[in-house]
C-alpha cells in the first residue's frame, strides 16, 4: 500500500535544474511508475528526463482532457 512506505506520501519538490515544482513522495513515484507501464512516458537516454509519447498524449487527452 502506498501509505505504508517510509517516504512521505506526497509533497511538492522544486527541481533544481528546471526551477519548476513536481510531485514527489510515494504518490509521485506510483504515478510515474504507472505512466511508464502504460508507455505514456519514456526515459530519455543517459538522462533523468522523460518524454511524453504519442500514446501518452492521446491518453492525457482522452482520460484527463489535457493537451500536452
C-alpha positions, -999 to 999 in steps of 0.1 A, spaced: 0 0 0 12 34 -9 7 50 26 28 23 43 60 34 26 87 51 46 89 81 24 64 110 26 30 103 9 30 135 -12 49 167 -13 60 194 -37 96 194 -47 115 221 -66 135 207 -94 170 223 -92 176 223 -129 142 233 -143 132 255 -114 97 240 -116 78 221 -89 69 184 -94 50 159 -73 74 140 -50 70 112 -25 52 79 -27 23 92 -47 46 108 -73 66 76 -76 34 55 -81 20 78 -107 53 79 -126 56 41 -124 21 37 -139 28 61 -167 60 41 -176 39 9 -175 13 24 -199 42 37 -221 28 72 -218 63 84 -209 97 71 -217 131 80 -201 155 98 -224 189 81 -228 217 90 -204 195 115 -185 168 117 -158 145 135 -182 113 118 -195 94 124 -228 56 121 -233 49 96 -260 22 99 -287 4 72 -267 7 94 -236 -6 125 -255 -36 105 -265 -41 91 -230 -39 125 -213 -63 140 -239 -88 111 -237 -88 104 -200 -80 138 -184 -89 162 -212 -54 177 -211 -34 188 -241 3 181 -236 
